Amino acid sequence: MAKTTLRVEGMTCQHCVSAVTDALENLPGVTRADVDLDEGRAEVLHDDGSPDIEAMKSAIDEAGYAAHPMV
């Protein structure tokens, strides 16, 4: 099991949180996505190597938000 943390930009309400959570949790290999509106981040628990960070970013982008890896 791996954890990836992403900075998510553009979220303004709980609907946004739900949209990002759903986008991430619908990816194959994702066990859980914890999205925090106040912190502007998503912590994603997923299988090792699946999905990759680009797939996570793409899913968030398609939901209407921007994502960047946190280092």
Order of alpha helices (4+ residues) and beta strands (2+ residues): beta-alpha-beta-beta-alpha-beta
